[in-house]
Amino acid sequence: MKLSVVIPVYNEKNTIKDIVAKVKAVNNFDKELIVVDDGSTDGTREILADLQKEQSDLKVVFKEKNSGKGDTLRVGFQHSTGDYVIVQDADLEYDPKDYKLLLEALKTNDAAVVYGSRFSGKYEDMSSLHYVGNRLLTLITNVLFGVNLTDMETCYKLVPGEFIRKLDIKSKRFNFEPEITAKILKSHLKICEVPINYKGRTFSEGKKITWKDGISALWTLVKYKFTN
């Protein structure tokens, strides 16, 4: 089985080389790495251009204009060829070593999709605002869709490649997470969760999601509960 790892990037010059190295260091399974730059202006594009020259197995896609994480992932998914796809943020908050936990869960569960749960694993340095927001959005997901998730907003969602490449992803920003979750559940794909590790970063360190994105995520959940 081949795993496609899609990394959406916007102004991550301080971490992009590290995360590419960490993903490539995870072994024992076939994988492809796809980096999509969302119009970075801080020097990230130049770093990626150099990496692309040095590493022939690295796929890099450059978008000319910044249009948000959701749109960037849509582009990345279309360039993927793996049996399964996972998203890797470029900011080092998530540890690629945990891929193995998600892949192993496919063998031991009858679920088609595996989520990595920060709240059933080890999480550090998550602000109170993000903690409450993540918990609330997960609770609303459970109520709307009749499931029992612990972390809907997690970045680590291991999803069948054929399924995700066919999706019409409409969310442009961070509301990709509730949209993909709603569409997975409405497609009757079972989700299981495994504990993962998480170490948050602050806004001063480059974190981009805000409370406004939480409001957008709530609206997205409700919208896709009742529409396609």
C-alpha positions in Angstrom: 0.0 0.0 0.0 1.3 3.4 -0.9 0.7 6.5 1.3 0.5 10.0 -0.2 1.6 12.7 2.3 0.3 16.1 1.3 2.0 19.1 2.9 0.2 22.5 2.5 2.7 25.3 3.0 2.4 29.1 3.5 5.3 31.1 4.9 7.1 28.2 6.7 10.7 28.9 5.9 11.8 28.0 9.4 10.3 24.5 9.4 9.8 23.3 5.9 13.2 21.6 5.5 12.8 19.9 8.9 9.3 18.5 8.2 10.3 17.2 4.8 13.2 15.4 6.4 11.0 14.0 9.2 8.5 12.7 6.7 11.1 11.1 4.5 12.7 9.5 7.6 9.6 7.4 8.3 10.1 4.1 6.7 8.8 0.5 6.4 6.1 1.5 3.9 5.8 3.0 0.4 5.1 6.7 0.3 5.1 9.8 -1.9 5.6 13.3 -0.6 3.7 16.2 -2.2 4.4 19.8 -1.1 2.0 22.5 -2.3 3.1 26.1 -1.6 0.2 28.5 -1.2 2.0 31.6 -2.6 4.6 32.0 0.2 6.4 35.4 0.4 9.0 34.7 3.1 11.5 32.7 1.2 9.8 29.3 1.5 9.4 29.0 -2.3 13.1 29.4 -2.8 13.8 26.7 -0.2 11.4 24.4 -1.9 12.8 25.0 -5.3 16.2 24.0 -4.0 14.8 20.9 -2.3 13.1 19.9 -5.6 16.4 20.1 -7.4 18.1 18.0 -4.7 15.4 15.4 -4.2 14.0 13.9 -7.4 11.3 12.0 -5.5 9.9 15.1 -4.0 6.8 16.6 -5.7 6.5 20.3 -5.3 3.6 22.4 -6.7 3.7 26.2 -6.6 0.5 28.2 -6.5 0.8 31.8 -7.7 -1.7 33.3 -5.3 -2.4 32.6 -1.6 -5.9 31.1 -1.5 -6.0 29.1 1.8 -5.3 25.7 3.2 -8.5 24.0 1.8 -7.7 25.1 -1.7 -4.1 24.1 -1.3 -5.1 20.6 -0.1 -7.4 20.2 -3.1 -4.5 20.8 -5.4 -2.3 18.4 -3.5 -4.9 15.6 -3.5 -5.2 15.9 -7.3 -1.4 15.3 -7.6 -1.5 12.2 -5.3 -1.5 8.6 -6.4 -1.5 6.7 -3.2 -3.9 4.1 -1.9 -4.3 6.3 1.2 -3.7 10.0 1.7 -2.8 11.9 4.9 -2.2 15.7 5.4 1.0 16.8 7.2 1.1 20.4 8.5 4.5 22.1 7.9 4.8 23.6 11.4 6.1 20.5 13.4 3.1 20.4 15.7 2.5 16.8 14.5 5.0 13.9 14.5 5.2 11.9 11.2 6.3 8.9 13.3 2.7 8.5 14.2 1.8 7.5 10.6 2.6 4.0 11.6 -0.1 4.0 14.3 -2.7 5.1 11.9 -1.7 2.6 9.2 -1.6 -0.2 11.8 -5.2 0.7 12.8 -6.3 -0.2 9.3 -5.2 -3.8 9.9 -6.9 -4.1 13.3 -10.2 -2.3 12.6 -13.0 -2.5 10.1 -12.8 1.3 9.6 -12.0 2.8 6.2 -10.7 6.1 7.7 -8.4 6.6 10.7 -8.1 9.9 12.7 -5.2 10.6 14.9 -6.6 12.0 18.2 -4.6 14.5 20.1 -7.0 14.3 23.1 -6.6 10.6 23.6 -2.9 10.9 23.1 -0.2 13.3 24.4 -0.8 16.9 23.7 1.3 19.9 24.9 1.2 23.7 24.6 -2.4 24.0 23.3 -3.9 27.3 24.2 -7.1 27.4 26.2 -9.0 29.0 23.3 -7.9 26.2 20.9 -8.6 23.5 23.4 -12.2 24.7 24.1 -12.8 25.4 20.4 -11.6 21.9 19.3 -13.6 20.2 22.0 -16.8 22.2 21.2 -16.5 21.5 17.4 -16.0 17.8 18.1 -19.0 17.7 20.4 -21.2 19.4 17.7 -19.9 16.9 15.1 -21.0 14.0 17.3 -24.4 15.5 17.9 -25.1 16.3 14.3 -23.8 13.0 12.8 -24.4 10.5 15.6 -20.8 9.5 16.1 -18.4 9.5 19.1 -15.2 11.2 17.9 -12.7 12.8 20.3 -10.9 15.1 17.9 -12.6 16.1 14.7 -10.2 19.0 14.0 -7.1 16.8 13.9 -4.7 17.3 11.0 -4.0 13.5 10.8 -6.9 12.0 8.8 -5.9 8.8 6.9 -8.4 8.7 4.0 -8.7 6.4 1.0 -7.0 8.1 -2.0 -9.7 7.1 -4.4 -12.3 8.7 -2.2 -10.5 12.0 -1.5 -9.5 12.5 -5.1 -13.1 12.4 -6.2 -14.3 14.9 -3.6 -15.4 18.4 -4.6 -13.7 20.3 -1.8 -15.3 23.7 -1.6 -13.7 25.0 1.6 -10.9 27.5 1.0 -9.4 27.8 4.5 -9.3 25.8 7.7 -12.9 24.8 7.4 -11.6 22.0 5.3 -11.5 19.8 8.4 -15.3 19.9 9.2 -16.1 19.6 5.4 -14.1 16.5 4.9 -15.4 15.0 8.2 -19.0 15.7 7.2 -18.5 14.2 3.7 -16.8 11.1 5.1 -19.6 10.5 7.5 -22.3 11.2 5.0 -20.6 8.6 2.7 -21.0 6.1 5.4 -17.3 5.5 5.8 -16.5 4.3 9.3 -13.9 6.4 11.2 -11.8 5.0 14.0 -9.3 7.0 16.1 -5.8 6.3 17.5 -3.8 8.4 20.0 -1.1 10.6 18.6 1.4 13.2 19.9 0.9 16.9 19.5 3.0 19.9 20.5 1.3 23.2 19.7 2.9 26.5 18.7 1.9 30.1 19.4 0.9 32.9 17.0 4.3 34.5 17.5 5.8 31.2 16.2 3.6 31.3 13.1 0.3 29.7 14.1 -2.4 31.0 11.7 -5.8 29.6 12.8 -8.0 32.1 14.8 -11.3 32.2 16.6 -12.9 33.4 13.3 -12.0 30.0 11.8 -13.8 28.3 14.6 -17.0 30.2 13.7 -16.5 29.2 10.1 -16.0 25.6 11.1 -19.2 25.6 13.0 -21.1 26.9 10.0 -19.5 24.4 7.8 -20.5 21.5 9.9 -24.1 22.6 9.9 -24.1 23.4 6.2 -22.7 20.0 5.1 -25.0 18.1 7.4 -27.9 19.2 5.2 -26.2 19.9 1.8 -23.6 18.2 -0.4 
